[in-house]
Amino acid sequence: MAMKTVAIIQARMGSTRLPGKVLIKLQGRTVLDHVITRVKQAKLIDEIIVATTTLSEDDVLSEEAKRYGVRVYRGSSDNVLSRYYEAAMEAEADVVIRITSDCPLIDPFVIDQMIETYHNNRYDIVTNAGQDLSKRTFPRGLDIEIFSSELLSDAFNNHSEDYHIEHVTPYMYEKSQNVYHHINPINASNYRLTLDTEEDLELITSIYKKLYTGTHSFYLSEILNLLENNPDLSIINSHKKKKKY
């Protein structure tokens, strides 16, 4: 029987550093629209779900996601792990792909490569992010984590720390012996392509102005090429560091 592969995009309006960032417009379309459009280009995903919260401030986000024809699941605002677990169970997912909504430069080709790696091997987790920063070769903002619904259930049922529920995967990394780190041929981990601050927005806006022409036909290689040829761009947000667990 075919395994159902579901991408769950976590999204909420409340952001400590850049509130409402998922509905900010880039070249006339919202960040969430761009994320969904790019994830839809991955050929090996069976369904996409936007997992948001039951807070009234996220009603607008739920409506936005439905406009793009994806399923919406609404759950706990604090317990992101339970929100993910419930969304995956409702969709009857066998394989879960974790993506966050602050990644408007996510790459569908990388998603498909990683899904293929997951399906062809017996890894617990396939990631290009993960907790071991020494193994990261992708820019922040292209983060993809793939795992089974069983592993997600185990985390949901057996987690013991607050940070296990605030983030979806820490428990899984702690319990898994078999994590595969998907490697980019060129180490581009020094670049930051996630949307968390005003500086990030400035950089991503510049990238969209230069590469987006109304359709999504630019991916990681084009983005890296742009940054290498325009070093003034990447320094815009280079001093920002990711929040720790």
N, C-alpha and C positions, 0 to 999 in steps of 0.2 A: 504494500500500500504506500502511495506517495506521502512523503512527509510535508506537512503544511508549514511553510516558512513565512513568518509574519514580522514585519518591521514595526516596532513601536517607537513613535517619536514623542518624547516627553516634552510638555510645553505648559507654561503658565505665565500669566501677566506679571505676577509679583517677582521682581528681580531686585536684589539688594543694590546692585551697582548701576543697572540700566533698566529701570522699570518700563514694562510694556514693549520690550525690545523685539518680541516676535511679531509685532504688528507694525514695526517701523517700515517705511517704504524704501525700497532700493529700485531705482529706475521705474517707479510707478506701481510696483507690486510688493506685497508684504514679504517680510523675511520668511514667515511660515509658508506662504505660497511658493517661494523659491525652494525651500527645503523639500516640500512635498513633491514639487515638479521634478527635482533632481533625483529623489529617491524612487519616484515612479519610473525613471529611465532604467533602473536596474531590472534585468530580465528574470532574475531567479527569485524574486519576491512574489508571494501569492497574495498577500494583503498588507495594507498599510493602516495603522491605527494611530490617531493622535490621542495620547493619554494626558488629559488635563485634570483639573480639580473640580470639586463641587462648589467652590467659592463663586459667588455671583459675579465677581470681577472677571471670571474666566468664561462667562456666557458668550462674550463677544468672540473669544477664541474658538469656542465650540462651533459657533455659527460659521466662522471663517473656514475652519477645517471641513465642515460639511459642504461648503460651497465648492470645494475641490474634489468632492466625491470620495472622501475617505471616512472610514468609521471613526467615531469618537467614543472614548471611554472616559467617564468622569469618576474620580475616586479621591482618596485622602490627599490633602495638601501637604501634610507633614510626612506621612509614611509613603514615600515614593515607591518603596519596594512592594507594598501591598497594592498600590495603584497599577504597577507593572504586572504583578502576578494576576490580579483580577482581569486586567485587559487581555492578557495572554490566555487565560482560562475561557473567557467569554468567546474569544476568537477560535478556540480549540487549536491553538498553535502547538506544533511539535518543536519547531526551532524558532528562537526569538532573536531578532536583530535589534540591538539597542542603539538608538540615535537620539541626539538632543536637538531641540528646535533652534539653538543658537549657532547652527552650522550651515549657513546659506551657501557654502562652497563645498559641501559634501560631494563625494565623487561616486557616481553609480557604477563605474567600471571597477573601482576598488571594492565596492560592496559585493559585486558579482564574483570577483576573484576570491574574496574571503568566504563567501557562501560555498563556492566550489571546493575550496580547501576544507571547509567544515564537513561537507557531505562526503568527501572522498577519504576522510581519515576518521580516527576515533578520538579526537581531541575533546576535552571538556569545554574549553573556551578557545575561540579564535578571536584575536584582538589586534588592533594596530595602536592601541593606547595602553591600557593596563596600569598596574601599580609600579612596575619596574621601569623607571624612567630611562635606565641605561639601554633598554631594548626598543625605545621609541625611535622611529625613523620618519614618521609622518608629522606634518604640522598639526598643531592643536587646531581643532575645528573640522578635522576629517575623521573624528573618532568614531569607530565602529566596534561593537562587541557582539559576538555571536555565541549563543549557548542554548542548551536544551530546556524545554519547559520543565523537565524533571529537576534540573539543577536550580531553576528558578523556584520551584516548589520547595526544594530542600532549604533554600535561603529563607523563603517566606515562613516555613514552619519551624526552623531551628535557629534563626538569628538570635544573637544575645546582646549586641551593643547598639547604642543609639545610631551610630554612623552606618550600621548595617541597613537601617531603614530609610535614612536620609539620602543614601545613594543606593543604587540597585545592586551593584556587583561586588562590593568589598568582601562580603561573606564568601562568595563563590571563589574569588581569588585565594582566600585564606584556606579553603577546603580542597582546592583542586591541585592535583599533582601534574596535570596534563594540559598546560596552557601553551598555545601556539601563538607566537608573535609574528604577524604578517609584516614583512620587511619591504620598504621602498628601496629600489635600486640606488637612489641617491638619498643620503641622510638629510632630510629637510626639517628635522625636529626643531630647528632654531626659529622657524617661522610660526607666527601666531595668526590663525585665520578663523578664530572663534569670535563670537560677538558678546562681549561682556562689559565693555567700557566705551566711553566716548571715543577714545583713540582707536579701538577696534573698529568702531563704526566708520571712522574717518578712512581707515585703510580699506575696509570692505566696500565702502561707497566708491572709492577710487578704482578698485579692481572691477567693480560692476560697470562703471562709466567707460572703462577701457575695453572690457571684454564681452559685456552682455549686449546683444543686439536685438532683444525681443524674444529670442529663443535660447535655450541652454545648449550651447555647443562648445563650451570651454570647460576644461577639466584640469586636473592637477598639473599636468605637464605645461599647459599654457599659462597657468597661474604662476608656477615656479619660474618659467621663462620671463614673464613680465617682471617679477620681483628681482630676478638676477640682473635684468637690464635696466631696472629703475631702483637702485639701492636706497634712494630717498624715501621710497614707499615703505619698505619693511621696517625702517627705524621709527615710523610713526607710533607703533605700539610695542616696540621691542623690549621696553623696560617693564612691561606688565607681567606678573607671574600668576600662575593659576592658583586658585584657592585650594588649600589642603583639606583633606577629610577632617 
